[in-house]
Amino acid sequence: MNSKPILLRATALALAAFVTCLLAMSAAAQDHPRVAVITTVWRHNSHADVLGSRLVQGYALDGQGAFPKLKLVSAYVDQFPAGDMSRPLAKEHGFTIYDSVAGVLTLGGDKLAVDGILLICEHGDYPRSDTGSIQYPKRRLFGEIVKVFEKTGRVVPVFSDKHLEDDWADIAWFYGEAQRLKIPLMAGSSLPTTWRRPEIDIQRDQPLKEIVAVGYGPLDAYGFHALEMVQCLAEQRRGGETGVKSVRCITGDAIWQAANEKLFDRALLDSAIARFQENPLSPESKLESVAPKSTLFIIDYTDGLRASVFMASGPAKDFAVAWRYADGSRHSTCFWLQDGRPFMHFSYLLQGVEQMIHSGKPTWPAERTLLTSGLLDAALQSRHRDSAAIDTPHLNITYRSNWAWQMPPPPPPTRPTAGQ
């Protein structure tokens, strides 16, 4: 029996199936919403990399496994330092870098040609404000987005990475423009979506009395992360978010004087520290001895909740939090981050963005980041004014959140890469 025709037919069938699969994959990719990235700097391990590069390299940043169901079609990059990744990525993956925001959003035409926008303003050579915040050009770039929306008569969802802006006037303007044009808006940190060790969340609609949190790093960049960690818990208390009446920032020995005056629950601080994962302290260690140059944000909410947020110096390299309900019961956890590539916690932030772009509805409320952006500004204003308490009637922001945290799957191993 001659098996050659059978073999040829089998080969032809396999080839047809392969081509059909490729065509189906191509059609599926074409059906994905088209997105634009507008960023300050796109270099290795920058926020543009760990968010934007996932659109073309997959959630694990290795070209394998799951990819966001989004198609990156264009980008605007404000600065091109040594090590720029945007141009080689564009050449490899077929998206276009434009020299204007209008070009990015219209693909060089006169109509809005994208279905979603990632605004990523983190990293780059920009001045600092009087309070120490880096003045990223968020208002300028979002203003250019708004101009295109107004000119074309159409809006699409926008995700703004981290805080909305660094001072309240610009923060309020940013949010106000989104409200005026009915732009689906999301913003914020990767902290709310990351792993918690142990796996625990606030009991929704329970009265909450006090929160004590610990973070680390620069006050403007990492202080924002700590505030988002606190707020994603606080917003779930009975009555939802009611707003903040005052903020104060104190440093050094004044923190431990505040402890003696019982301005915060020292037992909650110790409970949070006990959850450290990356650099755990011995049980007898005290924060004042290992991190003497720490900073403390004290936040008083309008309903009586108090949050104390320690930005620890020294060896502390974790975000952890403890809280006390009105009935006296206490809980604590560490918000764990993968400190190395592929920085998988950014995947869960991006998944929330992906959901918004597909649905047209924010996955979590922009009001959370409106409030945390204002809190950070008020805390840094207090620090600039020798720790004076800042009354915050402008932060009388009320909202309810239906967003519910879910424990992510275990992270893949950290990969050493060039430039790390």
C-alpha positions in Angstrom: 0.0 0.0 0.0 1.3 3.5 -0.9 1.2 5.6 2.2 2.5 8.8 0.4 -0.9 10.2 -0.5 -2.2 9.6 3.0 0.9 11.4 4.4 0.4 14.3 2.0 -3.3 14.6 2.9 -2.4 14.6 6.6 0.3 17.3 6.1 -2.2 19.4 4.1 -4.8 19.0 6.8 -2.3 20.0 9.5 -1.1 23.0 7.5 -4.7 24.1 6.9 -5.5 23.8 10.6 -2.3 25.8 11.4 -3.3 28.5 9.0 -6.8 28.6 10.3 -5.4 28.9 13.9 -3.2 31.8 12.8 -6.0 33.6 11.1 -8.2 33.1 14.2 -5.5 34.5 16.4 -4.9 37.4 14.0 -8.7 38.2 13.9 -8.8 38.0 17.7 -5.9 40.4 18.0 -7.6 42.8 15.6 -10.7 42.6 17.8 -8.8 43.7 20.9 -9.4 47.3 21.9 -6.6 49.6 20.6 -4.7 51.5 23.3 -2.2 54.3 23.4 0.5 54.8 26.0 1.4 58.3 26.9 4.5 58.4 29.2 7.4 60.5 30.5 10.2 57.9 30.2 10.2 54.3 28.9 13.3 52.5 30.1 14.1 49.2 31.8 12.0 48.6 35.0 10.3 52.0 34.7 6.5 52.2 35.2 6.1 52.5 31.4 8.1 49.2 31.1 6.3 47.2 33.8 2.9 48.4 32.6 3.3 49.4 28.9 5.7 46.6 27.9 3.3 44.0 29.2 1.0 45.0 26.3 3.5 43.5 23.8 5.5 41.1 26.0 2.8 39.5 28.0 1.8 39.6 31.7 5.1 37.9 32.7 7.2 40.2 30.5 8.7 37.2 28.7 6.7 36.9 25.5 5.0 33.8 26.8 1.9 32.8 28.6 -1.1 35.2 28.9 -1.3 38.6 27.2 -3.6 41.5 27.9 -6.5 41.5 25.5 -5.5 44.9 24.4 -3.6 46.0 21.3 -0.9 48.7 21.7 -1.0 50.9 18.6 0.7 54.1 19.5 2.8 55.9 22.1 4.0 59.3 23.1 7.2 59.5 25.1 8.2 62.9 26.7 11.9 62.2 27.3 14.4 59.8 25.7 17.3 59.2 28.1 20.0 56.6 27.6 18.5 53.2 27.7 15.2 54.2 26.1 13.1 51.1 25.3 10.2 52.6 23.5 11.9 52.9 20.0 13.2 49.3 19.9 9.9 48.0 21.2 8.0 50.0 18.6 10.2 48.6 15.8 9.8 45.0 17.1 6.1 45.0 17.8 4.7 47.4 15.2 3.3 50.3 17.2 4.1 53.9 16.2 5.7 56.6 18.4 4.3 60.0 17.6 5.8 63.4 18.6 2.4 64.7 19.9 -0.4 63.5 22.1 -2.9 64.4 19.3 -0.9 62.2 16.9 -1.0 59.3 19.3 -4.7 59.5 19.8 -5.7 60.0 16.2 -2.9 57.9 14.7 -2.1 61.0 12.6 -5.6 61.6 11.4 -8.4 63.8 12.5 -10.6 61.3 14.4 -10.0 59.6 17.8 -8.6 56.2 16.7 -7.9 54.4 20.1 -10.2 52.7 22.6 -8.2 53.4 25.8 -5.3 55.4 27.1 -2.6 54.6 29.7 -1.1 57.8 31.1 2.1 56.9 32.9 4.0 59.8 34.3 6.7 58.3 36.6 10.4 58.7 36.2 12.3 61.4 34.2 14.1 64.7 34.6 11.6 67.1 36.0 11.7 69.8 38.7 10.5 69.5 42.3 7.9 71.5 44.1 8.5 73.4 47.3 7.1 70.4 49.2 9.5 68.0 47.6 7.2 66.3 45.0 8.5 65.7 41.5 6.4 67.8 39.2 5.6 65.3 36.4 3.7 66.8 33.5 0.4 65.0 34.2 -1.7 68.1 33.8 -0.1 69.1 30.6 -0.4 65.7 29.0 -4.0 65.1 30.3 -4.9 68.5 29.0 -3.7 67.5 25.5 -5.9 64.3 25.8 -8.9 66.5 26.8 -8.3 68.7 23.7 -8.5 65.7 21.4 -11.6 64.5 23.2 -13.3 67.9 22.7 -12.2 68.3 19.1 -13.3 64.8 18.1 -16.5 64.7 20.2 -15.7 61.4 21.7 -14.0 60.1 24.9 -12.4 56.7 25.8 -11.3 55.3 29.2 -8.2 56.7 30.7 -5.9 55.1 33.3 -3.5 57.5 35.1 -0.7 55.7 36.9 -0.3 56.6 40.6 -1.5 60.0 41.9 -3.5 62.4 39.7 -1.1 65.3 40.3 1.2 66.7 43.0 -0.8 69.8 44.2 -4.5 70.2 45.0 -5.3 72.8 42.3 -4.1 70.4 39.6 -5.5 67.3 41.3 -9.0 69.0 41.4 -8.6 70.2 37.8 -7.7 66.7 36.6 -10.7 65.0 38.3 -13.0 67.9 37.3 -12.2 67.6 33.6 -12.9 63.9 33.7 -16.2 64.6 35.4 -17.1 67.4 32.9 -16.5 65.3 29.9 -17.7 62.0 31.5 -14.4 60.3 30.9 -14.2 56.8 32.4 -11.2 57.4 34.7 -9.1 55.2 36.9 -5.9 55.9 38.7 -3.7 54.6 41.5 -1.1 52.3 42.9 -0.5 48.6 42.4 -0.7 48.1 46.2 -4.4 47.5 46.5 -4.3 44.6 44.0 -1.2 42.9 45.3 -0.7 39.8 47.6 -1.5 40.0 51.3 0.3 37.9 53.8 -1.8 36.6 55.6 -4.7 36.6 53.2 -7.2 39.0 54.8 -9.4 42.0 54.1 -11.5 44.5 56.0 -14.9 43.2 56.9 -17.1 45.4 54.7 -19.6 47.7 56.4 -18.1 47.2 59.9 -17.3 50.2 62.1 -13.6 50.9 62.0 -11.7 52.8 64.7 -8.0 53.0 63.8 -5.5 52.0 61.1 -1.7 52.0 61.6 0.4 51.4 58.5 4.1 51.2 57.7 5.8 51.9 54.3 9.2 52.9 53.2 11.0 55.0 50.5 10.7 58.6 49.2 7.7 60.4 50.7 6.2 61.5 47.4 6.6 58.4 45.4 6.2 55.7 48.1 4.2 57.7 50.5 1.5 57.6 47.8 1.6 53.8 47.8 1.2 53.6 51.6 -1.8 55.9 51.4 -3.4 53.8 48.7 -2.9 50.7 50.9 -4.7 52.4 53.8 -7.5 53.9 51.7 -8.4 50.6 49.9 -9.1 49.3 53.4 -10.7 52.4 54.9 -13.2 52.9 52.1 -14.9 49.6 53.0 -15.9 50.6 56.6 -19.5 51.2 57.7 -20.9 54.2 55.8 -18.3 54.1 53.1 -15.8 56.9 52.6 -16.8 60.1 54.5 -13.8 62.3 53.8 -10.9 63.7 55.8 -10.9 66.7 58.1 -7.2 67.2 58.8 -3.7 65.9 58.0 -0.5 66.3 59.9 3.1 65.2 59.2 5.6 64.7 62.0 9.2 63.5 62.0 12.0 62.2 64.2 11.6 62.3 68.0 8.2 64.0 67.7 6.8 60.7 66.5 7.7 58.9 69.7 6.4 61.8 71.7 3.1 61.2 69.8 3.3 57.6 70.9 3.7 58.6 74.5 0.7 60.9 74.1 -1.3 57.9 72.6 -1.9 59.7 69.3 -1.7 56.2 67.8 -2.0 52.7 69.1 1.5 51.4 69.6 0.3 47.8 69.7 -1.1 48.2 66.2 2.3 49.5 65.0 4.0 46.5 66.5 1.5 44.2 64.9 2.1 45.7 61.5 5.9 45.5 61.8 5.5 41.8 62.9 4.1 41.1 59.4 7.2 42.2 57.5 8.3 39.7 54.9 11.3 41.0 53.1 13.4 42.2 56.1 11.6 41.1 59.2 12.6 42.7 62.5 13.3 40.7 65.6 10.4 40.7 68.1 12.4 42.9 70.6 13.3 45.5 67.9 11.6 48.9 68.1 11.0 51.1 65.1 12.5 54.1 66.8 15.8 52.3 67.2 16.1 50.7 63.7 14.5 53.6 61.8 15.1 56.8 63.8 14.6 59.1 60.8 11.1 58.0 60.0 8.1 60.2 59.1 4.5 59.9 60.2 1.4 61.0 58.5 -1.6 61.4 60.9 -5.0 61.4 59.1 -8.2 62.2 60.9 -11.4 61.3 58.9 -14.7 63.1 59.4 -16.3 60.1 61.0 -13.7 59.7 63.7 -11.4 57.1 62.1 -7.7 57.9 62.5 -5.0 56.5 60.2 -1.3 56.7 61.1 1.1 56.1 58.3 4.7 55.5 59.1 7.3 56.0 56.3 10.1 54.2 57.9 13.8 54.8 57.3 16.6 52.2 57.7 16.1 48.5 57.0 12.3 48.5 56.6 11.4 47.3 53.1 7.8 46.3 53.4 4.3 47.7 53.3 2.2 46.4 56.2 -0.9 47.5 58.0 -2.9 46.8 61.2 -6.4 47.9 62.1 -8.8 47.9 65.0 -12.6 47.6 64.8 -14.9 49.5 67.1 -15.5 46.3 69.1 -11.7 46.1 69.8 -10.9 43.2 67.6 -7.6 43.6 65.6 -6.0 42.3 62.4 -2.9 42.9 60.4 -1.2 41.9 57.1 1.6 42.6 54.8 0.9 44.0 51.3 3.7 42.0 49.6 5.4 43.1 46.3 7.6 41.1 44.0 10.8 43.1 44.3 12.3 42.0 41.0 11.4 41.3 37.4 8.7 40.5 36.3 7.3 42.6 39.2 4.1 40.6 38.8 2.0 42.9 41.1 1.8 45.3 38.2 0.0 42.6 36.2 -2.9 42.8 38.6 -3.0 46.5 38.3 -3.0 46.2 34.5 -5.8 43.6 34.6 -8.0 46.2 36.3 -7.2 48.7 33.6 -7.9 46.0 30.9 -11.3 45.4 32.5 -12.2 49.1 32.4 -11.2 49.5 28.8 -13.3 46.5 27.8 -16.3 47.5 29.9 -16.1 51.3 29.7 -16.6 51.4 33.5 -13.9 52.0 36.1 -12.9 48.8 38.0 -12.4 50.8 41.2 -13.4 54.3 42.0 -11.3 57.3 40.8 -12.4 59.0 44.0 -10.0 56.7 46.0 -7.0 58.3 44.2 -8.6 61.7 44.2 -8.5 61.4 48.0 -5.1 59.8 48.3 -3.6 62.4 45.9 -5.0 65.2 48.2 -3.8 63.4 51.3 -0.2 63.2 50.0 -0.3 66.9 49.1 -1.6 67.9 52.5 0.9 65.7 54.3 3.8 67.2 52.4 2.4 70.7 53.0 2.3 69.9 56.7 5.9 68.8 56.6 6.9 72.0 54.7 5.1 74.1 57.4 7.0 72.6 60.4 4.5 69.8 61.1 1.5 72.1 61.4 -1.9 70.4 61.1 -3.6 71.1 57.8 -7.3 71.4 57.8 -8.7 69.7 54.7 -12.3 70.8 53.9 -11.5 70.2 50.3 -11.0 66.5 51.1 -14.6 66.1 52.2 -14.9 63.5 49.5 -17.6 60.9 50.0 -17.9 57.7 47.9 -18.7 54.0 48.2 -16.6 51.3 46.6 -18.0 48.0 45.2 -14.5 46.8 44.3 -13.4 43.7 46.2 -9.8 42.6 46.5 -8.9 39.0 45.4 -5.8 37.1 46.3 -3.6 36.8 43.2 -2.1 33.5 42.2 1.4 32.7 43.5 4.1 34.8 41.7 6.5 33.3 39.2 10.2 33.2 40.3 12.0 36.5 40.1 14.3 36.6 37.0 17.6 38.5 37.0 17.9 40.6 33.8 20.3 43.0 32.3 20.1 46.3 33.9 18.8 45.0 37.2 
